Amino acid sequence: MNKTTHQSFMTFITYVCTSLIVAAIDYFIFWVSKYGIENTTIRVLIARFVSILTQYILINFHVFKNTMPKKKTFPYYALLVVINAVIVSKMILAIQNMGMAEIPSKIISEMILYLPNYWITKT
């Protein structure tokens, strides 16, 4: 395995580990919020808002070691997260309409968008 391939592989593994930490935060907030908020989109956005800072810090500083100015990268990252949250919430509702429970629907929705999110975040 050459150095570039190894580095890319390690970056991806670090991204996966970071994503698991952030997903735990996101899913916990999404699950707890169901007791006070019925709207799925609002719940997804709240969970994303709380987890976005953790994810941004971990990914930007520890995964991709981004050296670009944070004032420039954060708005783009926030926009990606909001767009992703809206898409995920629509996918959750569509999958639920097929008879699946909410949390499994969220897992499937986010798994579908996982690699596209990685590629977008990496660039």
Contacts in CASP RR format, 6 or more apart in sequence:
PFRMAT RR
TARGET T0000
AUTHOR 0000-0000-0000
METHOD contacts of the structure
MODEL  1
MNKTTHQSFMTFITYVCTSLIVAAIDYFIFWVSKYGIENTTIRVLIARFV
SILTQYILINFHVFKNTMPKKKTFPYYALLVVINAVIVSKMILAIQNMGM
AEIPSKIISEMILYLPNYWITKT
1 9 0 8 1.000
11 63 0 8 1.000
11 64 0 8 1.000
11 122 0 8 1.000
12 118 0 8 1.000
14 62 0 8 1.000
14 63 0 8 1.000
15 59 0 8 1.000
15 63 0 8 1.000
15 118 0 8 1.000
15 121 0 8 1.000
18 55 0 8 1.000
18 58 0 8 1.000
18 59 0 8 1.000
18 62 0 8 1.000
18 63 0 8 1.000
19 55 0 8 1.000
19 114 0 8 1.000
21 54 0 8 1.000
21 58 0 8 1.000
22 51 0 8 1.000
22 54 0 8 1.000
22 55 0 8 1.000
22 58 0 8 1.000
23 110 0 8 1.000
25 47 0 8 1.000
25 50 0 8 1.000
25 51 0 8 1.000
25 54 0 8 1.000
26 47 0 8 1.000
26 48 0 8 1.000
26 50 0 8 1.000
26 51 0 8 1.000
27 47 0 8 1.000
27 103 0 8 1.000
27 106 0 8 1.000
29 46 0 8 1.000
29 47 0 8 1.000
29 50 0 8 1.000
29 51 0 8 1.000
30 43 0 8 1.000
30 44 0 8 1.000
30 46 0 8 1.000
30 47 0 8 1.000
30 103 0 8 1.000
30 106 0 8 1.000
31 103 0 8 1.000
33 43 0 8 1.000
33 46 0 8 1.000
33 47 0 8 1.000
34 43 0 8 1.000
34 102 0 8 1.000
37 43 0 8 1.000
37 46 0 8 1.000
40 89 0 8 1.000
40 92 0 8 1.000
40 93 0 8 1.000
40 102 0 8 1.000
41 85 0 8 1.000
41 86 0 8 1.000
41 89 0 8 1.000
41 90 0 8 1.000
43 89 0 8 1.000
44 85 0 8 1.000
44 86 0 8 1.000
44 88 0 8 1.000
44 89 0 8 1.000
44 92 0 8 1.000
44 106 0 8 1.000
45 82 0 8 1.000
45 85 0 8 1.000
45 89 0 8 1.000
48 81 0 8 1.000
48 82 0 8 1.000
48 84 0 8 1.000
48 85 0 8 1.000
52 77 0 8 1.000
52 78 0 8 1.000
52 81 0 8 1.000
55 81 0 8 1.000
56 74 0 8 1.000
56 77 0 8 1.000
59 121 0 8 1.000
60 66 0 8 1.000
60 70 0 8 1.000
60 73 0 8 1.000
60 77 0 8 1.000
64 121 0 8 1.000
64 122 0 8 1.000
66 73 0 8 1.000
77 121 0 8 1.000
80 117 0 8 1.000
80 120 0 8 1.000
80 121 0 8 1.000
84 113 0 8 1.000
84 117 0 8 1.000
87 109 0 8 1.000
87 113 0 8 1.000
88 106 0 8 1.000
88 109 0 8 1.000
88 110 0 8 1.000
88 113 0 8 1.000
91 105 0 8 1.000
91 108 0 8 1.000
91 109 0 8 1.000
91 112 0 8 1.000
91 113 0 8 1.000
92 102 0 8 1.000
92 105 0 8 1.000
92 106 0 8 1.000
92 109 0 8 1.000
93 105 0 8 1.000
95 104 0 8 1.000
95 105 0 8 1.000
95 108 0 8 1.000
95 109 0 8 1.000
96 102 0 8 1.000
96 105 0 8 1.000
100 108 0 8 1.000
END
